[in-house]
Amino acid sequence: MVKFICADSETEAGRVAAEIMAEVIRIRPDALIGLATGSTPINMYSYLADMYRAGELSFKDVRSVNLDEYVGLPPTHVQSYAHFMSENLFSHVDIRAENCHIPSGTADTDAECERYDRLLDRLGRVDIQLLGIGHNGHIAFNEPDSHFPKDTVRVRLTDSTVEANSRFFASRDEVPTEAISMGIGRILRAKRILLLATGAGKADILERALFGRITPAVPASILQFYQGELTVVADRPAMSVILSKHPDVLT
Ligand code: F6R
């Protein structure tokens, strides 16, 4: 079942996504939440931090797993995803450090993939998994490929992803070319998925992913097979192609 929510602005999309996430945590205070990084969820994290500050939400017993990390970056690196999570959410709320899980970018990569999968096995099914979508249809760092990876994998980032991510680094040369990513099989085990997309740049790929051919060349297209509850929250520009080709999705 897919539910589409079209928000009037990027900020509003973040607020709606935060409300959905908060609802899951209120129902289950020790929820296991799956988190993503990138520009898209920054607003959502800021709303979640506001809710915590206002006394409306506690992360005291919440557990989290992140989708990915750059290979080679220690958590102290300002562009590491561990640092991103700390800056955008963890340091602003009462979540316990020992309950926050992110793949290590500096451990032996193969051993780290194995360790992360065992950890995911131990933690059990994610209650709600947040996803962004790359311009090439990647989810987590599962890049277009000939197959859908099942388990946590070491991935070589495509040139287009390195290019897209270079906006955060001083130069393109500094962008890591590899990452550790939760595999698609693992992502699909979540009880619920919240796909957040904003900006006109995501409009085409969002439509192709959710209505086009299911192919590992568009990794997010696997979401069409997802058996759980999929909620797509997008602002109007990101939703524009879907709304023009499939106008009844909001009814
Ligand atoms: C990051 C992640 C990526 C991003 C995607 C979109 O943890 O999983 O798949 O969600 O690259 O990134 P932004 O939001 O920067 O457009």
Boltz pocket constraint, residues with backbone or C-beta under 6 A from the ligand:
constraints:
  - pocket:
      binder: B
      contacts: [[A, 35], [A, 36], [A, 37], [A, 38], [A, 39], [A, 40], [A, 41], [A, 67], [A, 68], [A, 131], [A, 132], [A, 133], [A, 134], [A, 135], [A, 138], [A, 139], [A, 140], [A, 141]]
      max_distance: 6.0
